Amino acid sequence: MKVIRAISVAAALLLFCYILTLTVWLRKFPGEDVMCSRLTVVLQSGGDMRFVSEANITDALKQAGLDPVGRLMKTINTDKIERELMRNEMLERIHAYKTPSGIIRIDIRQKNPILRVISHDGSFYVDRNGSTMPVSRRYTARVPLASGYVEKEFATTQLYRFALFLQENEFWNNQIEQIYVHPDQDVELIPLVGNHRILLGTLDNFREKLDNLQLFYEQAIPKLGWEKYSIINLKFRNQIVCTKK
């Protein structure tokens, strides 16, 4: 009985402490009847991506009549703020919320481009999720450039998968600078190192083709040098056909 009574007393004390702590916290919380004192914008992105600034976000909210500063917290619709900001095609994810200190905080993740495209469809980026985003006057991403006969559908499917592979492969990410697409969708690559062109052909089996080329680089180029060939042709399966200068 004494053990049961001791457990009951301990449980009662824990409940009392919980209620006391909750009461103190609620007194500190400004509630919905106070004014928003500040808007805090936190830009979350990998590396140095700066397609938008805090000023861009605050200006967009002011133009839409959604600037929360100086308004009652209970009148601020954070869902509406998120929907308005998501109209910006540079942004991937937005989370707007109220803090206990009377501040509206907006956490923003910008899109992460992996490829830039210049074609008759215009100039745009393709991001890591395979969606397009416009180019920016504020910032230019250092990613491979694809030009030529690049349809948007081709850019967001086959070229997207190829660009994703390049980004995730340290060797090829440092080697491929430009991608040219011919009318038949054959792909030509311009490397950073070496004065030659790489005829990749279609993007079918591109991993196998680049594996063969990397092996060629490692075994033949140290003996022959980077300047011996003008064209390296990978279009034929398991073959590398080189054209001398």
C-alpha positions in Angstrom: 0.0 0.0 0.0 2.9 2.3 0.9 4.4 1.7 -2.5 1.1 2.5 -4.3 0.6 5.6 -2.3 4.2 6.8 -3.1 3.6 6.3 -6.8 0.3 8.2 -6.6 2.0 11.1 -4.8 4.8 11.2 -7.4 2.4 11.1 -10.3 0.4 14.0 -8.7 3.6 16.0 -8.3 4.5 15.4 -11.9 1.1 16.5 -13.1 1.3 19.6 -10.9 4.7 20.5 -12.4 3.4 20.0 -15.9 0.4 22.3 -15.3 2.6 24.9 -13.7 5.1 24.9 -16.6 2.3 25.1 -19.2 0.7 28.0 -17.3 3.9 29.9 -17.2 4.5 29.2 -20.9 1.1 30.4 -21.9 1.5 33.6 -20.0 4.7 34.3 -22.0 3.1 33.5 -25.3 1.8 36.7 -26.7 -1.3 35.1 -28.2 -3.3 36.1 -31.2 -4.3 39.6 -29.9 -0.8 41.1 -30.3 0.8 42.8 -33.2 3.3 41.1 -35.4 6.6 42.9 -34.5 8.9 41.4 -37.2 9.1 39.3 -40.3 12.0 36.9 -40.4 13.0 35.3 -43.8 15.4 32.4 -43.7 16.8 31.3 -47.1 17.8 27.6 -47.1 19.8 26.4 -50.1 22.8 24.4 -50.9 26.1 26.1 -51.6 25.9 29.8 -52.6 22.7 29.7 -54.5 21.1 33.2 -54.3 18.3 33.4 -56.9 16.2 35.4 -54.4 17.0 37.7 -51.5 15.1 38.5 -48.3 14.2 41.9 -49.9 12.6 40.0 -52.9 10.4 38.1 -50.4 9.3 41.1 -48.4 8.7 43.2 -51.5 6.5 40.4 -52.9 4.4 40.3 -49.8 4.0 44.0 -49.7 2.9 44.1 -53.3 0.3 41.4 -52.6 -0.9 43.2 -49.5 0.3 40.4 -47.2 3.0 42.2 -45.2 2.4 40.9 -41.7 4.4 43.5 -39.7 2.1 45.7 -37.6 -1.0 43.4 -38.0 -2.7 41.4 -35.4 -1.4 37.9 -35.3 -4.9 36.4 -35.4 -5.5 38.2 -38.8 -2.4 36.8 -40.5 -3.0 33.8 -42.8 0.3 32.0 -43.1 -1.2 29.6 -45.7 -2.0 32.5 -47.9 1.5 33.8 -47.5 2.9 30.4 -48.6 0.6 30.3 -51.7 1.6 33.8 -52.8 5.3 33.1 -52.5 5.1 29.8 -54.3 4.2 31.7 -57.4 7.9 32.4 -57.6 9.3 29.7 -59.9 12.7 30.0 -58.2 11.4 28.5 -55.0 11.0 24.8 -54.1 9.4 24.9 -50.6 8.0 27.5 -48.2 7.0 27.2 -44.6 5.5 30.3 -42.9 4.5 30.2 -39.3 3.9 32.2 -36.2 6.4 32.2 -33.2 5.6 32.7 -29.5 7.5 36.0 -29.6 5.1 37.6 -32.1 7.3 37.1 -35.2 6.3 35.6 -38.5 9.0 33.4 -39.7 9.3 32.1 -43.3 11.7 29.3 -44.1 12.4 29.1 -47.8 14.2 26.5 -49.9 15.3 27.6 -53.3 15.5 25.3 -56.3 18.8 23.7 -57.0 19.6 23.8 -60.8 21.8 21.1 -62.4 21.5 22.2 -66.1 21.1 25.4 -68.0 19.4 25.3 -71.4 19.5 27.8 -74.3 17.3 26.8 -77.2 14.4 28.1 -79.4 12.2 27.4 -76.4 14.1 30.1 -74.5 16.7 30.1 -71.7 15.9 28.2 -68.5 17.3 25.9 -65.8 16.4 22.3 -65.0 16.5 21.6 -61.3 17.3 18.5 -59.3 13.6 17.5 -59.3 13.4 17.7 -63.1 11.3 20.9 -63.2 12.2 24.1 -65.0 13.0 27.4 -63.5 13.8 30.8 -65.1 17.2 32.3 -65.3 18.0 35.1 -62.9 19.6 38.5 -63.3 20.9 38.2 -59.7 22.8 35.0 -60.0 24.2 32.5 -62.6 24.6 28.9 -61.5 27.8 27.1 -62.5 26.2 24.1 -64.2 26.6 22.5 -67.6 25.1 24.4 -70.5 22.9 22.6 -73.1 22.2 24.3 -76.4 21.1 23.4 -79.9 17.9 21.6 -80.7 16.7 21.1 -77.1 12.9 20.6 -76.7 11.7 21.3 -73.2 10.3 17.7 -72.8 13.7 16.3 -73.8 15.4 18.7 -71.3 13.3 17.6 -68.4 13.5 13.9 -69.1 16.6 12.4 -70.9 18.9 15.5 -70.4 17.7 15.8 -66.8 18.8 12.3 -66.0 22.1 12.8 -67.8 22.8 16.1 -66.0 21.9 14.5 -62.6 24.4 11.7 -63.4 27.1 14.3 -64.2 26.5 16.2 -60.9 26.7 13.1 -58.8 29.8 11.9 -60.5 32.9 13.8 -59.3 35.0 13.1 -62.4 32.4 14.0 -65.0 31.1 16.9 -63.0 34.5 18.5 -63.3 35.0 17.5 -66.9 31.8 18.3 -68.9 31.2 22.0 -69.6 28.8 22.1 -72.6 26.3 19.8 -74.2 25.1 20.3 -77.8 22.0 18.5 -79.0 21.6 17.8 -82.7 18.3 17.7 -84.5 18.2 13.8 -84.3 18.9 14.1 -80.5 22.4 12.9 -80.8 24.5 14.6 -78.1 27.9 16.2 -78.4 30.0 17.1 -75.3 32.6 19.8 -74.9 35.0 18.9 -72.1 36.9 21.4 -69.9 40.2 19.5 -70.3 41.5 18.8 -73.8 40.8 20.4 -77.2 38.5 17.8 -78.6 34.8 17.0 -79.0 33.0 14.0 -77.7 30.3 12.4 -79.9 28.1 10.6 -77.4 25.3 9.8 -79.8 22.0 9.2 -78.2 21.7 9.2 -74.4 20.9 5.4 -74.4 23.5 3.6 -72.3 25.4 6.9 -71.6 26.8 5.5 -68.4 28.5 2.6 -70.3 29.8 5.0 -72.9 31.3 7.4 -70.3 32.8 4.5 -68.4 34.6 3.4 -71.6 35.8 7.0 -72.2 37.1 7.4 -68.7 39.1 4.1 -69.1 40.4 5.5 -72.4 41.4 8.8 -70.6 43.2 6.8 -67.8 45.1 4.4 -70.1 45.7 6.1 -73.5 45.8 9.8 -72.8 48.9 9.7 -70.6 50.8 8.1 -73.5 49.2 10.0 -76.4 48.5 13.4 -74.8 45.3 15.5 -74.8 46.0 17.3 -78.1 46.3 14.2 -80.4 42.6 13.9 -81.3 40.0 16.4 -82.5 37.0 14.0 -82.1 36.3 11.1 -79.8 33.3 9.1 -81.1 31.4 6.9 -78.6 28.3 6.3 -80.8 29.2 2.7 -81.5 28.7 0.2 -78.7 31.9 -0.8 -76.9 34.0 1.1 -79.4 35.9 4.3 -79.3 36.7 5.8 -82.7 39.1 8.7 -82.6 39.9 11.3 -85.3 43.4 12.7 -85.4 44.0 16.4 -85.8 
